[in-house]
Amino acid sequence: MHFHFEPRRAEDASRSGPSRDDGDDTAPGLTGIPSAVLQRHGAVVLDPSKAAAVPGYGTPRSTVYRARTLLIPADLLQRPDVVESISNVLRGVGMALVLPEPAGPGRRGDSPVAEQLRRLPRVVVLRPARLERGAPVLPVVVDAWVALQALRAAAEVAEFTALTPDTVGRIALEHLLIGSAITGSPATEGNGVSGSPATEGNGVTGPASTDSYVYAGGDTRAPVAVVLDAPRRRPADKLGHRRSVVAVLDTGVRAHPWLDVAAAVPSGYTTLPDGFVMVDPAMQTAIHLEGELAYAAGDQPRPLVAGPWDRPVTADPLIGELDTETGHGTFIAGLVRQVAPDARVLAVRIMHSDGVVAEGDLIFALGLLAERIALAESGDMAAMIDVVSLSLGYFDESASDVAYSSGLWAVIKTLLGLGVAVIAAAGNYSTSRRFYPAAFSLEPPLPGAAPLISVGARNPNGSIALFSDGGRWITAWASGAAVVSTFPVDINGRRCPEIQMPAVSGSPGAGAREALDPDDYRGGFAIWSGTSFAAPLLAAHLAGSLLTLSADPGLGLDLTGAAAATGRTIAALTSIGWHDHD
C-alpha cells in the first residue's frame, strides 16, 4: 500500500480545540525564510523575544506574516461602528485602514453557504495615518502585528464598545503559507525556501533531515526517464457518470501529454474539453482582481497571481536557476493521473513559483470553490469538485485561538459541510509543531460533513520520511519521498552537463555525448520528495474510490445535494481504510 490511515487516539475525539500540552515541540518552523523571499512578498518574521504584547494573550510563537495587511471578516467591514472604532484605535499607533471595495464570493443568494462566505475575511491594507494639521511629524513603521495588539488592548477598554474581545478575536494576521515540497536551489541561500530544520541559527548539528533527498548539484528534484505509457483513461461516454474531480490549489500546470496540456503560440497553454487537467479562467481572473484591489490600496510589494499557468520558470533570469516550486503543480497532477486516470484535476493557481502563498489569496480562492460547489450541488453537477488537495501551510503564532480566529478554517469548514474532503500536507520541518491547515484535523469532526485529513510522508520502504512533520494531528501517511511524476516538458534550466563531447564522425555511438543535465526536464518526468506529494497521492486514491463506488445508485457521482456528496465521500474513504472517529 502506498498509504494508510493513522488511528486517532480515543481521548482526542473529546477535545474542544487545540491546547499546548499535547507534545507540541518547540522547533521554530519557518523562521529560516530567506530575506529575499520576505522582501518580495512584503512579509516579516514574528520574533517572540521582540514582539509587542498585551496582557492576557501570552507569549506568541514565531510565524511569518505580511506587514501591511490584516484579515478582517467582511461582515465586520459592513458595520460602521466597528470600522470607526478600529480606525480610532489604529490612529493611536500611527496607522489607518484602507477599506477594500465590495467584492468576493458568496454575495449571491441567501442560502446558509452564501451567508458563510459573506463572513469570510478580506485583505485590509494598513497605511500610515494622515496627520492632523499642526500635529508633529513622526515616522511610522506599518506593522500588522502592532496593529493587532492595539486592537486587542482596546477590546478591554469600555470606551470602544464596538470592539469586544469576540469581535477583535476574528481579526487576524495574513500569514505566508509555504509549499510542502523539499526545495532549495544551489544558486544562493537567499533564493530558496528550504524544508530542512537544520538551517542556520537553530542549534541543530550533523546532517540535515533533507540531505539524503538531494541530487546532483544540490537540487532536491532531478530528471528521470519513464518507459511506461500514460495510464489508460476511458472516454467519458464509457463511464456512465461524470468524472470525479480533484481541485489542486498550487502553482498551476504547464505542458505535458499525460495531462492533456499543450503549449500554445505565442505564449500560454491549451487544454482539451475532456482533458485530464482543466482550468477555470473566470476563477483565476477573480483571484487576480482581488489581489489588484489590495495592491492598488497600497499593499506593495504584493506579487499578484496572474492566470492559471505555472510561471515564471525562474525569478532570476540572469542566473537561470529554476524557482524552487517550478513544476510543483504539474508534478502533483501527474500523481493523480497515475492513481486515478479516469478522474480530472482542476488546477487553480494560487502559489507563486517560489513556493509562497498569501493567506488572503488562498481564503478567497477556497471561497470561490465553495461557491462553485454549492451551485453545482443545487443543479448541474458538471462543475462539481469532490476533493481539495492542499500542499502548503504555515505555523500559527498562537495555538490557543487559531481555530477561532482563522478565516482559513472557516472556509474549509464550509467546504467540508458541502461534502468535499480536504486533504492537506503535514509539512517538511521534522517537528510536531502544528502546521496549518493540516493541523485543523485536531478540531472536532463536523456533524454530517466530510473530514479534513492531514498527511505525512513515508519513504519507499515504508518508514516515515526523516523530513516529515509528525504529531497526533497527523491522520494519514502516504508515499512522499523519492516519488516519480510528471514535470513540464518545456523546461530546461541554465545548468549544463559536467561533460559535453562533440559528435565524432564514424566513431562508435556516433553523435554528441554528454553527462546528465541536472535541470533539463524535456523528458517530462522528475523525482522529488515532500509531504506535498503524499497529500495528493491520498487525494487521488479517494478520487479513484469515488469512481469505483459510483456504480452503486446510492453513491452516484451525479447525485445532487450536500448530503449525497458527504455520503459518497465517507463511503469512498471507508473503502480505502479510513474510519469515522466520532
Backbone torsions as a table, in degrees:
resi	resn	phi	psi	omega
1	MET	NA	139.7	177.7
2	HIS	-88.5	-0.1	-178.6
3	PHE	-158.5	160.7	168.1
4	HIS	-157.7	160.4	-178.6
5	PHE	-96.4	146.1	-179.5
6	GLU	-92.8	120.7	178.1
7	PRO	-61.5	133.6	178.5
8	ARG	-80.5	138.2	177.3
9	ARG	-64.0	142.9	-173.6
10	ALA	-58.9	-37.6	-176.0
11	GLU	-72.3	-18.4	-177.4
12	ASP	-67.1	-31.7	-174.2
13	ALA	-64.6	-22.6	-177.6
14	SER	-90.3	-4.5	-178.5
15	ARG	-70.9	140.5	179.8
16	SER	-90.5	-9.2	-179.5
17	GLY	171.2	179.0	-177.7
18	PRO	-64.9	148.2	173.6
19	SER	-134.4	173.8	-176.0
20	ARG	-100.6	7.9	-175.0
21	ASP	-114.8	35.7	-174.9
22	ASP	-114.9	24.1	179.9
23	GLY	83.1	10.8	177.4
24	ASP	-62.9	117.7	-172.2
25	ASP	-86.5	-177.6	-171.1
26	THR	-104.9	14.5	177.9
27	ALA	-57.7	137.7	-170.7
28	PRO	-72.6	-19.4	178.8
29	GLY	76.1	-122.7	-168.2
30	LEU	-88.8	23.1	-178.9
31	THR	-70.6	-11.6	-178.2
32	GLY	-91.7	14.8	178.8
33	ILE	-62.6	128.8	-178.1
34	PRO	-60.1	148.1	-178.0
35	SER	-61.8	-31.6	179.7
36	ALA	-62.5	-38.3	179.2
37	VAL	-70.7	-42.7	178.2
38	LEU	-59.2	-45.4	-178.9
39	GLN	-65.0	-38.3	-179.4
40	ARG	-61.4	-32.0	-175.0
41	HIS	-109.7	12.7	177.0
42	GLY	60.3	41.5	-172.5
43	ALA	-121.3	162.5	176.5
44	VAL	-138.2	161.4	175.2
45	VAL	-98.3	129.5	176.6
46	LEU	-76.5	117.6	179.0
47	ASP	-97.6	109.9	-175.9
48	PRO	-57.5	-28.6	-177.7
49	SER	-74.9	-16.3	-177.7
50	LYS	-120.2	-4.5	-171.6
51	ALA	-70.2	139.4	171.8
52	ALA	-59.7	145.5	-175.9
53	ALA	-143.8	155.8	173.6
54	VAL	-128.7	153.9	-178.6
55	PRO	-60.6	147.1	172.6
56	GLY	92.7	-5.9	-177.9
57	TYR	-112.1	-0.4	177.5
58	GLY	70.5	-174.8	179.5
59	THR	-89.0	126.9	-179.6
60	PRO	-71.5	164.2	173.1
61	ARG	-106.3	163.3	-176.9
62	SER	-64.6	140.6	174.9
63	THR	-153.8	172.3	179.1
64	VAL	-121.0	126.9	-175.3
65	TYR	-142.1	159.6	178.1
66	ARG	-81.7	130.9	-167.9
67	ALA	-72.8	-28.4	-170.2
68	ARG	-108.2	15.2	-178.4
69	THR	-137.6	152.1	167.5
70	LEU	-123.5	157.0	172.4
71	LEU	-102.4	113.5	-178.1
72	ILE	-121.4	126.8	-178.4
73	PRO	-55.1	140.0	-175.6
74	ALA	-60.9	-34.1	-179.3
75	ASP	-68.0	-30.4	175.8
76	LEU	-70.0	-35.0	179.6
77	LEU	-68.1	-16.5	177.7
78	GLN	-87.6	-1.4	-179.2
79	ARG	-102.5	108.2	-177.8
80	PRO	-57.6	-35.4	-178.2
81	ASP	-66.2	-38.9	178.9
82	VAL	-68.7	-45.0	-179.5
83	VAL	-61.8	-42.9	179.8
84	GLU	-63.9	-41.9	179.7
85	SER	-65.0	-43.3	178.0
86	ILE	-60.5	-43.9	-178.9
87	SER	-62.3	-42.0	179.3
88	ASN	-63.6	-40.4	179.3
89	VAL	-66.9	-46.3	-177.1
90	LEU	-67.1	-29.5	177.5
91	ARG	-60.7	-30.9	179.4
92	GLY	-68.5	-19.6	176.4
93	VAL	-113.0	19.8	171.7
94	GLY	79.9	17.6	-178.1
95	MET	-124.2	161.7	178.4
96	ALA	-143.8	157.1	177.1
97	LEU	-88.4	146.6	165.5
98	VAL	-113.3	104.6	-173.4
99	LEU	-67.8	137.6	179.5
100	PRO	-75.1	154.8	173.8
101	GLU	-71.7	151.5	178.1
102	PRO	-59.2	129.0	179.1
103	ALA	-170.7	179.0	173.7
104	GLY	107.5	168.1	-179.2
105	PRO	-76.6	166.3	172.5
106	GLY	81.4	15.2	-178.6
107	ARG	-87.3	-8.7	-177.6
108	ARG	-100.0	138.5	172.0
109	GLY	81.1	174.7	-179.5
110	ASP	-126.4	26.8	178.8
111	SER	-73.3	162.2	176.4
112	PRO	-56.9	-37.9	179.6
113	VAL	-65.7	-44.3	178.5
114	ALA	-59.9	-39.3	178.9
115	GLU	-65.8	-41.0	177.2
116	GLN	-61.0	-42.1	-178.4
117	LEU	-69.4	-31.5	178.2
118	ARG	-68.7	-17.1	179.7
119	ARG	-94.0	-0.6	179.6
120	LEU	-67.0	151.3	-179.3
121	PRO	-72.2	150.5	172.7
122	ARG	-110.0	155.1	173.8
123	VAL	-76.5	119.4	-179.8
124	VAL	-115.5	126.4	-173.8
125	VAL	-87.3	140.9	174.4
126	LEU	-103.2	144.8	176.5
127	ARG	-143.4	164.2	174.2
128	PRO	-61.2	139.1	-179.5
129	ALA	-70.4	142.4	174.3
130	ARG	-71.5	134.5	-176.0
131	LEU	-82.7	143.2	173.8
132	GLU	-72.7	153.8	-178.5
133	ARG	-57.6	129.6	178.8
134	GLY	89.4	-7.3	-180.0
135	ALA	-75.6	148.6	178.8
136	PRO	-65.8	144.6	-179.9
137	VAL	-86.0	116.8	-179.4
138	LEU	-128.1	137.2	177.4
139	PRO	-71.0	148.4	-177.9
140	VAL	-127.0	131.9	170.3
141	VAL	-94.4	112.3	179.9
142	VAL	-76.0	117.3	-175.4
143	ASP	-141.7	116.5	-177.1
144	ALA	-61.9	-32.6	179.7
145	TRP	-65.8	-44.3	178.0
146	VAL	-62.0	-42.8	178.5
147	ALA	-59.5	-43.6	-179.0
148	LEU	-65.3	-39.8	179.2
149	GLN	-66.9	-36.9	176.6
150	ALA	-61.8	-41.0	178.9
151	LEU	-67.0	-38.1	178.7
152	ARG	-64.7	-41.3	178.8
153	ALA	-64.6	-41.0	-178.9
154	ALA	-65.4	-28.8	-179.0
155	ALA	-64.3	-16.9	179.4
156	GLU	-93.1	0.0	-175.9
157	VAL	-107.9	130.0	-176.1
158	ALA	-64.0	-21.1	-178.6
159	GLU	-58.5	-33.7	-176.5
160	PHE	-103.7	77.5	-173.8
161	THR	-65.2	-25.9	-179.4
162	ALA	-78.4	-17.4	-177.7
163	LEU	-101.2	76.7	175.2
164	THR	-78.9	160.3	175.9
165	PRO	-54.9	-35.9	178.5
166	ASP	-65.7	-40.1	-180.0
167	THR	-66.0	-50.1	-179.2
168	VAL	-66.2	-28.8	179.0
169	GLY	-62.8	-18.1	179.4
170	ARG	-90.9	-2.8	178.2
171	ILE	-96.2	135.2	-171.5
172	ALA	-142.5	165.4	171.0
173	LEU	-67.8	156.5	168.8
174	GLU	-98.2	103.6	-176.7
175	HIS	-76.1	159.2	165.4
176	LEU	-94.5	129.8	172.6
177	LEU	-102.3	148.5	-175.7
178	ILE	-120.7	139.7	175.6
179	GLY	-60.3	151.1	-171.6
180	SER	-107.5	34.5	166.8
181	ALA	-92.5	152.4	169.5
182	ILE	-70.5	121.2	-173.1
183	THR	-131.8	179.3	177.7
184	GLY	140.0	131.0	179.7
185	SER	-102.7	140.7	176.9
186	PRO	-74.8	-2.0	-176.5
187	ALA	-64.9	-62.9	178.8
188	THR	-150.2	159.9	175.2
189	GLU	-64.0	-26.6	-171.9
190	GLY	-81.5	-2.9	-173.6
191	ASN	-105.2	-26.0	-173.1
192	GLY	-106.9	162.8	171.1
193	VAL	-107.1	115.1	-173.0
194	SER	-90.1	145.6	176.1
195	GLY	-94.1	7.8	-175.8
196	SER	-95.7	136.2	176.0
197	PRO	-79.0	-8.9	-176.9
198	ALA	-91.4	44.5	177.3
199	THR	-93.3	172.1	-172.1
200	GLU	-58.0	140.3	169.2
201	GLY	93.9	-2.9	-176.6
202	ASN	-109.1	7.5	173.0
203	GLY	77.7	12.5	179.0
204	VAL	-91.3	131.3	178.6
205	THR	-114.6	167.6	180.0
206	GLY	82.9	-173.2	-177.5
207	PRO	-60.7	144.7	176.6
208	ALA	-73.8	160.1	-177.7
209	SER	-69.3	-10.6	-178.5
210	THR	-108.9	-0.5	-173.7
211	ASP	-57.3	-39.3	-175.9
212	SER	-75.1	-6.0	179.9
213	TYR	-105.5	16.8	-177.5
214	VAL	-105.8	142.2	-175.6
215	TYR	-113.9	-162.9	-173.7
216	ALA	-54.7	136.7	177.3
217	GLY	75.4	9.1	179.3
218	GLY	82.4	11.3	-179.8
219	ASP	-87.7	155.6	-177.5
220	THR	-99.7	2.2	173.3
221	ARG	-134.6	158.8	-178.0
222	ALA	-153.3	148.3	176.4
223	PRO	-67.6	144.2	174.0
224	VAL	-137.8	161.4	176.2
225	ALA	-101.3	133.0	177.2
226	VAL	-117.6	128.8	-175.2
227	VAL	-106.2	10.5	178.5
228	LEU	-90.5	149.4	171.2
229	ASP	-73.8	162.2	175.5
230	ALA	-59.6	137.0	177.2
231	PRO	-52.9	135.1	-175.0
232	ARG	-62.1	133.8	-178.4
233	ARG	-123.0	122.9	-177.7
234	ARG	-74.0	145.4	174.1
235	PRO	-61.3	153.3	-177.2
236	ALA	-59.2	-35.5	-176.9
237	ASP	-74.9	-5.6	177.2
238	LYS	-96.6	-7.2	-176.0
239	LEU	-82.6	-37.1	-176.4
240	GLY	84.5	2.3	179.7
241	HIS	-163.8	173.0	179.0
242	ARG	-70.5	165.6	176.7
243	ARG	-81.7	146.5	170.1
244	SER	-71.3	152.3	-173.3
245	VAL	-129.8	130.2	173.5
246	VAL	-107.7	118.9	174.8
247	ALA	-86.2	122.7	179.7
248	VAL	-111.6	106.8	178.7
249	LEU	-91.8	104.6	-167.8
250	ASP	-157.5	-143.4	-176.9
251	THR	-84.0	-1.4	-169.4
252	GLY	82.1	-174.7	-176.0
253	VAL	-127.0	170.5	173.5
254	ARG	-133.9	-171.3	-171.0
255	ALA	-66.2	133.4	171.1
256	HIS	-165.7	133.8	-177.3
257	PRO	-65.8	-31.7	178.8
258	TRP	-64.7	-25.0	-174.6
259	LEU	-100.1	-1.3	-177.7
260	ASP	59.8	36.2	175.4
261	VAL	-116.9	127.8	-177.5
262	ALA	-127.4	150.1	176.9
263	ALA	-70.1	143.7	179.7
264	ALA	-121.8	153.7	179.9
265	VAL	-95.0	139.1	2.7
266	PRO	-83.1	-31.3	176.3
267	SER	-152.7	146.3	-177.9
268	GLY	123.2	-170.5	-174.1
269	TYR	-143.7	160.3	177.7
270	THR	-126.9	152.4	174.4
271	THR	-122.5	165.3	179.2
272	LEU	-94.2	155.1	-178.5
273	PRO	-54.8	-41.3	176.6
274	ASP	-117.2	33.2	-179.1
275	GLY	-70.1	167.5	-177.0
276	PHE	-66.5	-42.4	177.9
277	VAL	-102.4	137.7	172.3
278	MET	-130.0	159.6	176.6
279	VAL	-127.2	167.0	179.4
280	ASP	-125.4	91.2	-176.7
281	PRO	-57.5	-38.0	-179.7
282	ALA	-63.9	-40.5	178.5
283	MET	-65.0	-42.8	179.7
284	GLN	-64.4	-37.8	177.4
285	THR	-63.2	-42.2	179.9
286	ALA	-64.3	-40.7	178.5
287	ILE	-62.4	-43.1	179.9
288	HIS	-64.0	-44.7	-178.0
289	LEU	-65.8	-36.7	178.1
290	GLU	-63.5	-41.4	176.0
291	GLY	-65.2	-37.4	178.5
292	GLU	-62.0	-36.0	178.7
293	LEU	-59.9	-45.1	179.2
294	ALA	-67.3	-40.5	-179.9
295	TYR	-62.2	-45.9	-179.3
296	ALA	-65.7	-26.9	179.7
297	ALA	-79.9	-3.4	176.2
298	GLY	114.6	5.1	177.9
299	ASP	-81.5	84.8	-177.2
300	GLN	-134.4	134.5	1.1
301	PRO	-78.0	142.9	171.4
302	ARG	-142.9	94.5	178.0
303	PRO	-57.8	135.0	-176.8
304	LEU	-97.9	146.6	175.2
305	VAL	-86.5	111.8	-175.3
306	ALA	-115.6	105.9	175.5
307	GLY	82.4	170.2	-174.0
308	PRO	-88.6	-4.1	-169.0
309	TRP	-98.4	148.4	-178.0
310	ASP	-72.3	103.0	178.5
311	ARG	-161.7	156.2	-0.3
312	PRO	-79.2	166.6	177.9
313	VAL	-70.3	-36.2	-179.4
314	THR	-139.1	146.0	175.6
315	ALA	-90.0	-5.8	-178.1
316	ASP	-133.9	80.6	-175.7
317	PRO	-63.6	-20.6	178.7
318	LEU	-68.9	-29.7	177.1
319	ILE	-97.1	-41.3	176.4
320	GLY	86.8	8.0	175.9
321	GLU	-67.8	137.3	178.5
322	LEU	-64.9	142.4	175.0
323	ASP	-61.8	156.4	-172.7
324	THR	-60.1	-34.5	-176.6
325	GLU	-110.3	12.8	173.6
326	THR	-57.1	130.0	-179.2
327	GLY	85.7	-2.5	-175.2
328	HIS	-60.5	-48.9	-179.4
329	GLY	-67.7	-36.8	177.1
330	THR	-63.8	-41.5	178.8
331	PHE	-61.6	-44.5	-179.8
332	ILE	-64.9	-44.5	179.1
333	ALA	-59.6	-36.4	178.8
334	GLY	-65.5	-32.7	176.2
335	LEU	-64.0	-42.5	177.9
336	VAL	-63.6	-39.7	179.9
337	ARG	-62.3	-37.5	-179.3
338	GLN	-68.3	-36.4	-174.5
339	VAL	-90.9	-41.9	-174.4
340	ALA	-132.0	72.3	-174.4
341	PRO	-63.9	-22.1	179.2
342	ASP	-84.2	-3.7	177.6
343	ALA	-84.7	-176.3	172.6
344	ARG	-132.5	155.8	174.1
345	VAL	-114.2	125.8	169.0
346	LEU	-93.5	108.5	-178.1
347	ALA	-89.7	114.4	178.5
348	VAL	-111.7	116.4	-178.7
349	ARG	-81.0	120.0	179.4
350	ILE	-136.4	-17.5	-177.4
351	MET	-103.5	135.6	174.0
352	HIS	-76.2	161.0	-174.4
353	SER	-71.3	-5.9	171.3
354	ASP	-91.3	6.8	175.5
355	GLY	89.7	5.6	-174.3
356	VAL	-99.9	139.7	175.5
357	VAL	-128.8	128.5	173.1
358	ALA	-80.1	132.8	-175.6
359	GLU	-58.8	-38.2	178.8
360	GLY	-62.2	-40.2	177.3
361	ASP	-63.5	-41.5	-178.6
362	LEU	-65.7	-46.0	179.5
363	ILE	-60.4	-43.2	179.9
364	PHE	-61.9	-45.2	-179.5
365	ALA	-63.8	-41.9	178.3
366	LEU	-65.3	-34.3	175.2
367	GLY	-63.5	-40.1	176.2
368	LEU	-63.3	-40.2	177.0
369	LEU	-62.2	-45.4	-179.9
370	ALA	-60.3	-41.1	178.8
371	GLU	-63.9	-42.3	178.7
372	ARG	-62.1	-43.0	-178.1
373	ILE	-66.9	-43.3	-179.7
374	ALA	-61.1	-40.6	178.0
375	LEU	-66.1	-39.5	179.8
376	ALA	-64.2	-44.6	-177.2
377	GLU	-67.9	-19.4	179.0
378	SER	-88.1	-3.3	-179.0
379	GLY	-169.2	-94.5	-174.4
380	ASP	-83.8	110.1	-176.2
381	MET	-79.4	2.4	-180.0
382	ALA	-61.6	-27.0	-179.1
383	ALA	-96.7	10.8	-175.2
384	MET	-69.2	149.2	172.8
385	ILE	-124.6	137.0	-173.7
386	ASP	-106.5	-31.2	-176.3
387	VAL	-139.4	140.3	173.5
388	VAL	-114.8	126.7	-179.4
389	SER	-111.5	125.6	-177.4
390	LEU	-123.8	110.6	179.3
391	SER	-106.4	64.2	-173.9
392	LEU	-163.1	167.9	176.8
393	GLY	175.0	177.8	179.5
394	TYR	-149.9	163.0	173.2
395	PHE	-101.4	125.8	-176.9
396	ASP	-83.1	154.9	-178.3
397	GLU	-80.8	-13.8	-176.7
398	SER	-146.0	104.6	-178.5
399	ALA	-68.7	-18.0	-173.3
400	SER	-78.6	-25.4	-174.3
401	ASP	-130.3	12.3	-174.8
402	VAL	-63.6	-39.4	-177.2
403	ALA	-67.1	-27.5	-179.9
404	TYR	-79.8	-42.8	-172.2
405	SER	-87.8	-15.9	-169.2
406	SER	-78.8	118.3	170.5
407	GLY	-68.2	-25.5	178.0
408	LEU	-64.7	-44.1	177.8
409	TRP	-65.7	-36.2	179.9
410	ALA	-61.2	-45.1	-178.6
411	VAL	-74.3	-31.8	175.4
412	ILE	-65.2	-39.7	176.7
413	LYS	-61.2	-36.4	176.7
414	THR	-62.3	-44.0	177.9
415	LEU	-62.5	-44.3	179.6
416	LEU	-62.5	-38.3	178.7
417	GLY	-66.2	-23.0	175.9
418	LEU	-83.4	0.6	178.3
419	GLY	89.7	12.9	-177.5
420	VAL	-99.0	123.4	177.3
421	ALA	-74.4	141.1	175.8
422	VAL	-114.9	123.3	-178.4
423	ILE	-113.3	121.4	-172.6
424	ALA	-124.9	140.3	179.4
425	ALA	-73.2	144.7	-174.9
426	ALA	-82.8	-15.7	-178.8
427	GLY	97.1	163.4	-169.5
428	ASN	-121.8	39.2	-172.7
429	TYR	-111.9	11.8	177.5
430	SER	51.0	44.8	-177.6
431	THR	-137.2	157.1	171.8
432	SER	-96.7	1.2	175.7
433	ARG	-61.0	137.2	-171.4
434	ARG	-66.7	129.6	-178.7
435	PHE	-112.1	116.0	-174.0
436	TYR	-100.4	143.0	16.1
437	PRO	-86.3	-4.5	-176.6
438	ALA	-56.0	-39.7	-175.3
439	ALA	-73.0	-5.5	171.3
440	PHE	-65.5	-8.1	175.7
441	SER	-62.2	-18.8	177.9
442	LEU	-73.2	-19.0	-178.9
443	GLU	-67.1	148.6	179.7
444	PRO	-57.6	140.4	178.5
445	PRO	-56.5	140.9	178.8
446	LEU	-82.1	129.1	-179.7
447	PRO	-59.6	132.7	176.7
448	GLY	67.4	24.5	-177.1
449	ALA	-126.1	163.7	172.8
450	ALA	-75.1	161.6	-178.8
451	PRO	-93.7	159.4	163.7
452	LEU	-94.7	131.7	-177.5
453	ILE	-120.3	126.2	177.7
454	SER	-100.2	138.9	-169.7
455	VAL	-127.6	122.5	171.7
456	GLY	-93.9	170.4	-173.0
457	ALA	-106.5	144.0	174.4
458	ARG	-116.6	154.5	174.3
459	ASN	-77.7	167.2	178.8
460	PRO	-57.0	-28.9	-179.5
461	ASN	-86.0	3.8	176.9
462	GLY	96.7	-12.0	177.4
463	SER	-73.1	160.4	178.5
464	ILE	-71.4	131.5	179.6
465	ALA	-63.0	137.1	-175.3
466	LEU	-58.7	-33.3	-177.0
467	PHE	-78.8	-18.9	-169.6
468	SER	-68.8	137.6	168.6
469	ASP	-63.9	156.8	179.2
470	GLY	-158.4	139.3	179.6
471	GLY	-176.2	-179.3	-177.8
472	ARG	-69.3	-8.1	177.8
473	TRP	-86.0	-3.6	175.5
474	ILE	-81.1	126.0	-177.5
475	THR	-109.2	-8.4	178.9
476	ALA	-157.5	160.0	176.2
477	TRP	-130.6	141.8	179.3
478	ALA	-147.6	161.1	178.1
479	SER	-57.7	126.8	-179.4
480	GLY	-146.1	6.3	-178.7
481	ALA	-118.9	134.5	-179.7
482	ALA	52.9	48.0	-179.8
483	VAL	-89.8	143.6	178.7
484	VAL	-109.1	131.9	178.2
485	SER	-157.5	-174.9	-176.1
486	THR	-71.1	147.5	176.1
487	PHE	-140.0	146.8	-175.1
488	PRO	-54.0	134.7	-177.4
489	VAL	-81.5	-2.9	-178.4
490	ASP	-110.3	29.2	-179.6
491	ILE	-121.1	123.3	173.7
492	ASN	-140.1	106.1	-178.2
493	GLY	-69.2	177.4	-173.7
494	ARG	-81.1	-14.9	179.0
495	ARG	-69.4	151.4	-176.4
496	CYS	-119.8	160.5	174.9
497	PRO	-58.4	149.4	179.6
498	GLU	-62.6	-32.0	-179.6
499	ILE	-133.2	131.8	174.8
500	GLN	-132.3	127.8	-178.2
501	MET	-119.3	132.5	177.8
502	PRO	-69.4	159.2	178.2
503	ALA	-66.3	141.1	177.3
504	VAL	-118.3	113.5	-176.2
505	SER	-59.6	130.5	175.9
506	GLY	83.1	-2.4	-179.7
507	SER	-84.1	158.9	177.3
508	PRO	-59.1	137.0	-178.7
509	GLY	63.2	47.1	-175.8
510	ALA	-53.9	144.0	-178.7
511	GLY	126.6	162.3	179.0
512	ALA	-63.0	143.9	-179.3
513	ARG	-124.6	145.0	178.2
514	GLU	-157.9	160.3	173.3
515	ALA	-73.9	175.4	178.8
516	LEU	-60.5	136.1	173.5
517	ASP	-89.3	115.2	-169.3
518	PRO	-71.6	-14.3	179.2
519	ASP	-135.4	31.6	173.2
520	ASP	-101.2	104.9	-173.2
521	TYR	-104.8	20.7	-176.6
522	ARG	-67.7	-11.9	172.1
523	GLY	-72.6	-16.9	170.9
524	GLY	93.2	5.5	-177.8
525	PHE	-142.2	153.3	-178.4
526	ALA	-146.2	164.4	171.3
527	ILE	-114.0	136.8	-173.0
528	TRP	-155.1	163.2	-179.1
529	SER	-135.9	152.9	176.0
530	GLY	149.6	155.0	172.4
531	THR	-65.2	-13.8	171.7
532	SER	-52.5	-29.1	-174.1
533	PHE	-104.6	-20.0	173.9
534	ALA	-67.8	-42.1	-178.2
535	ALA	-63.0	-52.0	-179.9
536	PRO	-68.4	-23.9	175.0
537	LEU	-62.5	-44.6	177.0
538	LEU	-66.8	-39.6	177.7
539	ALA	-60.0	-37.0	179.3
540	ALA	-66.5	-41.1	177.8
541	HIS	-63.7	-37.2	176.5
542	LEU	-64.8	-42.8	178.3
543	ALA	-61.4	-39.9	177.4
544	GLY	-65.3	-39.6	178.6
545	SER	-65.5	-38.9	176.5
546	LEU	-59.8	-40.2	178.2
547	LEU	-64.3	-42.8	-178.6
548	THR	-65.0	-45.8	-175.6
549	LEU	-74.9	-12.1	-178.8
550	SER	-65.8	-13.8	174.6
551	ALA	-66.5	-22.1	175.3
552	ASP	-78.0	120.7	-177.1
553	PRO	-55.6	-29.9	-179.4
554	GLY	-78.7	-10.5	-178.0
555	LEU	-122.0	23.5	-174.9
556	GLY	-64.1	142.5	179.7
557	LEU	-69.7	-16.5	-179.0
558	ASP	-93.4	-2.4	178.4
559	LEU	-69.8	131.9	-177.1
560	THR	-87.7	165.6	175.3
561	GLY	97.2	149.6	-179.0
562	ALA	-67.3	-35.6	-179.7
563	ALA	-63.8	-41.5	178.0
564	ALA	-65.4	-40.1	179.3
565	ALA	-63.7	-43.7	178.6
566	THR	-63.3	-43.3	-179.1
567	GLY	-60.1	-45.8	-178.3
568	ARG	-73.1	-31.0	177.4
569	THR	-66.1	-45.9	179.0
570	ILE	-63.2	-41.8	179.2
571	ALA	-63.5	-41.5	-179.3
572	ALA	-67.4	-40.8	177.0
573	LEU	-64.2	-43.0	179.7
574	THR	-61.6	-37.7	-178.0
575	SER	-67.2	-19.9	178.4
576	ILE	-106.6	13.2	170.0
577	GLY	111.7	-1.7	179.3
578	TRP	-77.7	148.3	178.2
579	HIS	-125.6	133.4	176.5
580	ASP	-69.3	126.7	-175.0
581	HIS	-101.2	17.3	177.7
582	ASP	-59.6	NA	NA
